[in-house]
Amino acid sequence: MGQIDPDGVLHGAEHLKGVLDEIGNDPVAAARRYGYETKRCCCCGTELEDPVSVFSGIGPVCLERLAGKEALKEMAAAFKAQQIGQGNALVGVA
């Protein structure tokens, strides 16, 4: 039992336990990581193209179904804030 990563490396059951623990401890962070790494929606598996969707790990249709229209606006605002923070860090602004 295990998981083969995109590079063809087999990770054993202990690795899978760690992945499941990570999901159980913080499912939102795990979903965001999955979306960022795979560019696929954590709910339906659709390819994510919009940067906000990749950032959130969930496509707009699934996000609206799970959390409502306001969640779309909130995620866009969170993405914008993250982008501003990264920009500020690049130019040395605190």
NORRA-V633791 format. One record per backbone hydrogen bond with DSSP energy under -1.0 kcal/mol. NH is the residue of the N-H (numbers start at 1). CO is the residue of the C=O. E is the energy in kcal/mol with one decimal. If there is no record, write none. Layout:
{{NH	CO	E} {NH	CO	E}}
This chain:
{{3	11	-2.6} {5	9	-2.5} {8	5	-2.6} {11	3	-3.4} {16	12	-1.5} {17	13	-2.4} {18	14	-1.8} {19	15	-2.1} {20	16	-2.8} {21	17	-2.5} {22	18	-2.3} {23	19	-2.2} {24	20	-2.6} {25	21	-2.5} {26	22	-1.9} {30	26	-2.3} {31	27	-2.4} {32	28	-2.5} {33	29	-2.4} {34	30	-2.6} {35	31	-2.6} {36	32	-2.3} {37	33	-2.8} {38	34	-2.8} {39	35	-1.9} {41	46	-2.8} {42	57	-2.6} {45	41	-1.4} {48	39	-3.5} {54	50	-2.3} {55	51	-2.5} {56	52	-2.0} {57	53	-2.1} {63	59	-2.7} {64	60	-2.3} {65	61	-2.2} {66	62	-2.4} {67	63	-3.0} {68	64	-2.0} {73	69	-1.2} {74	70	-2.6} {75	71	-2.6} {76	72	-2.0} {77	73	-2.3} {78	74	-2.4} {79	75	-2.5} {80	76	-2.3} {81	77	-2.4} {82	78	-2.2} {83	79	-2.5} {84	80	-2.4} {85	81	-2.4} {86	82	-2.3} {87	83	-2.3} {88	84	-2.8} {89	85	-2.1} {90	86	-1.9} {91	87	-1.5} {93	88	-2.8}}
